Amino acid sequence: MDTIPLMNISIVGITTVFSLGLFIISLNSYRKTQKKKILFVSLVLLLFFIKNLLLSVLLFTAQIENTVTILALELFDLLILVFLFIAVLTK
């Protein structure tokens, strides 16, 4: 198996699971606090999850050609998720 597609699948999988987990955590936080800021973050995380789910389907149906581009985009998305979550937790 080629190394780059395996890395792509791994990064997409990690980002998908991470975004789903953060979505669930932020949704529970919204239920407790009722702050609109947390609701907005929950919606953003849900969109990340849906995007990555669709990307996973495209990866497994071999409709994406440039694997280096996908890897770079997924690493960027993972950083966005981390920074977004940190920004919400800090005052």
Residue pairs with C-beta under 8 A, 6 or more apart in sequence:
4 67
4 68
4 71
5 59
5 67
7 71
8 59
8 67
8 70
8 71
8 74
9 59
11 71
11 74
11 75
11 78
12 52
12 55
12 56
12 59
12 70
12 74
13 56
14 78
15 48
15 52
15 74
15 77
15 78
15 81
16 49
16 52
16 53
16 55
16 56
18 78
18 81
19 45
19 48
19 49
19 52
19 81
20 49
22 45
22 81
22 85
23 42
23 45
23 46
23 48
23 49
26 38
26 41
26 42
26 45
26 85
26 88
27 42
29 38
30 38
30 39
30 42
37 88
38 88
41 84
41 85
41 88
44 84
45 81
45 84
48 77
48 80
48 81
51 77
52 74
52 77
55 64
55 70
55 74
58 64
59 70
64 70
